[in-house]
């Protein structure tokens, strides 16, 4: 091994620490199902949810783990907001039209 290629003990320890931290991480769910729900029940939120859902894997693979988690959470939130908005609208319409 060349002298410039040798790792010091501190460098080796740092690499082992980083490897241990990375092994604990798992990719978040894309929440594509919530994006589909949003598309069905309220398409404007569905488009945003679909975009966020499609960003999870590329962000994770490029190493931006926090952004991947955030995109996953936004996709789920948009889907649940769309479903809630649909249910609320259906209840209001049913209340108005009830004889």
N, C-alpha and C positions, 0 to 999 in steps of 0.2 A: 504494500500500500504506500502511496506517495505521502509525504509529510502533510501536504495541504488537504488530503482526504481523511485524515484521522480526526475522529471526534473526541472531544474532551469528555470527561465524566459529566460535567454540567450540561453539555449539549445533549448527550445521550439521555440523561435524566429528563431534560425538557421534552425531548421527542417522545419518551415513554409516557410522560404525563399527558401530553397532547393526544397520543394514541389512546390512552385510557379514557380520556374525556370523550373522544369521538366514538368510542365503542358503545358508550351509554346512550347515544343519541339515536332516535328512530325518526324516520320521515313522518311528518304529520299526514293525516288523511287529506285527500284532495277535496272532499265533500262535494263530489260531482253529483251525488243524488240530491243534495240540497239545491244545487244549481239547477237541476232538472225540475225540481218542485217550483222553484222561483220562476222558471220559464213558463211553466204551465199556468200558474196562478197570477203572476203579475210580471209580464215580460220585461219592463224596464229594469226592475231589480234583477231579473233573470239574466240579462245580458251582463250586468256588473258581476253577478255571482259566477257566471260561466268564465268570465275573464280572470277573476281571482282564483278560481279553481284550476284553471289551466296554467297558472303561474307557479303553483306549489312545487311541482317536480323540478322545473328548470332552476328555480331559486335554490332549492335544496342541493341539487347536483353541483351548482357553482359555489356552494359553501356559504351562502347567505341564509343561515338557518333561522334567524329571527324574522326575516322577511317572509320566509316560507311559512312559519307558524302564523304570522299575521295574515297572510293571504288565505290560509286555510280557515282561520277564524272568521275572516270577513265573508268568505263564501258561505259558511254555515249561517252567519248572522243574516246575510241578505236573503237566504232561503227561508229562514224562520220568519223574517219580517214580511216577506211576500205571502207566506201562508197565513200569518196573523192578520194581515191586511185583507186578504180574501175572506177569512172567517168573519172579521168585523163587518165588512161590507155586506156579506150575506145575511148576517143578523140584523143589520139596519134595514135592509130591503125587506126582509121577512117581517120585521116589526111594522114597517109602514104598510105593507100589503096585507097584513093579517086582518080579516074582517071583524 
